[in-house]
Amino acid sequence: MNLSLDPEVQKLIDERVKSGLYATPEDVVAAALLTLDQQEWLGDFASGELNALLAEGEQSITQEGTLDGNEAFQLRRARRAGKQTP
């Protein structure tokens, strides 16, 4: 596959290869696509938002503990059953 890239994009790729973090331009492009895929799959978080959410979850675990998988599924089913309309 051959691609035509804007000079600015090519410069970014070249800079990453020169930094030594990536061996080839193909490695840079692969890393960029994997990052894009993760971002699209996980959602787009504002700067610091994901860290704040993780800290909130860790605090919740410390304060409230955790549930085993079966207990979590039972609670979810109970919540869904309560929200169903006839």
N, C-alpha and C positions, 0 to 999 in steps of 0.2 A: 504494500500500500504506500502510495506517495501522497504527501499532503503539502499544501502551500500554506505557510504560516506568515502572519504579519511580522515585520521586523522586530517589533517590541516583544512579541511572544517568543520568537527565536532567541532574542537576547536573554530573556528570563531562563529559557532552557539552557543556553550556553553558560550562564552564570551558575546555575545549579551543578552542572557537570564540572566546571572549573573549581567549584568549592570542594569537590571531592566526595560530596554526599551521594552522588550518583555516578555510575561508571559510564553510562551512555545517555544520549538524548532519549532513546527508547525507554530507559528506566525512569526518566523524569516524567514522560508522558504516561507511563503505566501507573506511577504513583499518583499523578494528578487525577487520572480516571478512577482509581480505587477510592481516593478521597472524595471525589464527586459522588460516586456510588453510595458511599457511607453517608454522606451528607443528605442525599435524597432519601435514603432509606430511613435514617434516624430523625430527620427533620432539621430545620435550620434554626440554630440557637443563636441568640444575641451573645455578644462577648461576655463571658463570665456566667451566662445563664445556666449552662450545663453543670458547671462546678457548684453553683448555688443549689441546684436541684439535687445533686449528689450529696452535698453536705446536709441538706434537709432530710434526705432519706436515711443517712447515717445517724442523724440525731433522732429520728423517729425509731430506728432500731434500738438505739441506746435507751430511749424512754419507754417504748412500748413493747420491745422484743420483736420476735419474728413469728411467722406462722409456718407450719409445715404445708406441703403442697395440697394434701387432701383437705385440710381445714380451710385453706384459701379458696379452693374450688367450691366447698360447701357454702361459704359466705357469699361468694359470687352468685351461685345459683339462688340462694335465698333472696339476695338483693334483686335479681332479675325477676324472680317470681312475684315479688312485692310490687314491681313496676308494671307488670303486664295488665292490660286492659281487657275486659270481657268482650 
